[in-house]
Every structure is written in C-alpha cells, then in structure tokens.
Amino acid sequence: MTLTFAEIQKIETFVKSKYVEYHDIQVELVDHLASAIEAELEQFPNQDFEKLLLSKYKNFGLFGFSDFVTERAKAAYSESRKKYWRHFFEFFKLPKFVYTLLVFTLTFLIVSNLQYNQYKYFVLPYFLITALAGVVILFKLNREEKLKLIQKKYQPLWISMSGSVLNLNNLILSESFKNVLFTNPYFISFICTLSLIGTWAELSTHKQIHEKLRYQYPEAFKKT
C-alpha cells in the first residue's frame, strides 16, 4: 500500500521534530519509516497511520534516532577517510608521482640555496599559503550548501597532517636529532611536499564528496 503525499509529509515533520538536523539523514529515515509502514499496511490495511508511525519509531530504541545518526556519522567519516588515503597514495603512483617528484625537486632547489637559519622564511609562508588556499576552496564549496549534510560535516580534516608530523619533534626526537633533521634540506623538502600533496588529496576528497552529494540531494544546494 502506497502512502499519500500528505502522509509522507507527516513523516518528514515527525523526523525533524526529533532533532534530526541533517538533510541526508532525514531523507534516509523518511524512506525507511515509509517503507516499514507501507509493508505493515499491506498486511493489515485498516491500521491507524499515526499509531503505526509511533510504533516504527519505538523500534529505534530508547534513544530514538540518535544511535542511527551516530552510526551514519561514523560511516561518513570512514568513507571520506578511505577516499582521502586513496587520493593521497595516488601521488606515489604514476602518473601523479611525477608531480610529487617535481614539487620535491623545486622545493629542494629553493631550500638548498638558503642557510639553515633562513629556512623559516620559506617554510612558514609555504605552510600558510597552502593552508589558506585549502581553506578558501573549502569555504567556496561550503557556501553552496543550504541544508546540512552529515556526509559533509564529518569529513576528516587532514590539512593539519603535515603540521602534526612537524610537532612530533616535540614528543619523540632528541634535541640533537631535531637539529640534524630540521637543518636538512632533504627533510624540509620532504615535509613541504607531504604538506602540499596532503592538502591536494584532502581538497580532491571534499570535491568528490561534494559533487556526489550535489547529485544525490540537489535540493540541499543553492542553484548556481
């Protein structure tokens, strides 16, 4: 038995009333509840719609939809993380490995012509510009959204990955080892290259998920 448009709207209102703020989760829950109610009405057509809706909601347990939302958040994070690492490791395979070598070589040529006490004048602007470019691109993508999507909110932010690598020196490296590494143009070039391809991989991940969601949920995005 197919539900009417008015009944579908009642389910949508009900789901939103339970503090489900993400549009993609709302759509999934409405579809799930509607299918369950339709299946029940096929067997017992004279049942009350409102009572059936409450009955199907109770099947979600004591915490209602919250556990469902948590599971979907974990799934969204896991999916985006896998996409990120796939994009990241592409830079160590042909043809993108050529870009990795090119970035490393250009960075090394610059750093090797500096005194070690001048590295900061290259490295700091390099990291700032890379991070700023990433933030600007992500901001432009996020501006296109008019409804919240859990698959966008729970994407991992990996721009700070290279910063985390640098911070390891405060935790596990001795002072003498730090002096060797952070005055070595090869190591500095490696960290800068890692930062750039990490940011590139992250932006590629965000864009891929963004385009996928735009196709799946066009109503959640502003018309351009």
PyMOL commands that set and color helices and strands:
alter all, ss='L'
color gray80, all
select helices_A, chain A and resi 5-17+23-43+49-58+66-92+97-111+116-143+150-153+161-167+169-172+175-181+185-216+218-220
alter helices_A, ss='H'
color red, helices_A
deselect
rebuild
show_as cartoon
